[in-house]
Amino acid sequence: MTGPVITTLLTPNPASGSQTCVIGTEEFLASGTASGTYVLSLEVVNMADGDVLEIRGYVKPGGSSTARQLFSYSLSNGQSDDAHLSPPIPTEGYVQFSIKQTAGTARTFNWSILNLNGT
């Protein structure tokens, strides 16, 4: 069994990068249609008091043609841990991750999408 790797199955390929947030704008990081179990790995070391960051995951359940939000949650202020992992998203054909900074000073976040299936 292979371990988690930065996936090459999503767009961009490989699914990793650096995102400078615009306050109030949802920033889509990666999406794709390959089956797998995906996790967003996010570096949150730059967050400071007053910052609020929303993290979202989307799927198209049951072959739906419309992406549906699977989860949304917030991190706020400086973080005691420098890195953050989202809940895993198992999917049969569509996944998308986004972040949205809603308050504070615009920050830059390094990110990658890991495929727990190893591809």
Backbone hydrogen bonds, N-H to C=O, Kabsch-Sander energy under -0.5 kcal/mol:
donor,donor_aa,acceptor,acceptor_aa,energy
5,V,115,N,-1.2
7,T,113,I,-2.3
8,T,119,T,-1.5
11,T,31,S,-3.2
15,A,7,T,-2.6
16,S,14,P,-2.0
17,G,111,W,-2.4
19,Q,109,F,-2.9
21,C,19,Q,-0.6
21,C,107,R,-2.8
23,I,21,C,-0.5
24,G,101,Q,-3.4
25,T,22,V,-2.5
27,E,25,T,-0.5
27,E,99,I,-3.5
28,F,26,E,-0.6
29,L,27,E,-0.5
29,L,97,F,-2.3
30,A,97,F,-1.0
31,S,11,T,-1.9
32,G,95,V,-1.9
36,G,91,T,-2.0
38,Y,89,I,-2.3
39,V,114,L,-2.1
41,S,39,V,-0.5
41,S,112,S,-3.3
42,L,40,L,-0.5
42,L,84,H,-3.1
43,E,110,N,-2.8
44,V,42,L,-0.7
44,V,82,D,-1.9
45,V,82,D,-0.9
47,M,44,V,-1.6
51,D,48,A,-2.3
52,V,103,A,-1.7
53,L,75,L,-3.1
54,E,100,K,-3.2
55,I,73,Y,-2.9
56,R,98,S,-2.6
57,G,71,F,-1.9
58,Y,96,Q,-2.6
59,V,68,R,-2.4
60,K,94,Y,-0.5
63,G,60,K,-1.1
64,S,61,P,-1.8
68,R,59,V,-4.0
70,L,57,G,-3.2
71,F,57,G,-1.4
73,Y,55,I,-1.8
75,L,53,L,-2.7
77,N,51,D,-3.1
84,H,42,L,-2.4
86,S,40,L,-2.2
89,I,38,Y,-2.7
91,T,36,G,-2.9
95,V,32,G,-2.0
96,Q,58,Y,-1.5
97,F,30,A,-2.0
98,S,56,R,-2.1
99,I,27,E,-2.2
100,K,54,E,-2.1
101,Q,25,T,-0.5
102,T,52,V,-2.0
102,T,100,K,-0.6
103,A,52,V,-1.1
109,F,19,Q,-2.8
111,W,17,G,-2.7
112,S,41,S,-2.0
113,I,15,A,-2.7
114,L,39,V,-3.1
114,L,112,S,-0.6
115,N,5,V,-2.7
116,L,37,T,-3.2
116,L,114,L,-0.7
118,G,115,N,-1.9
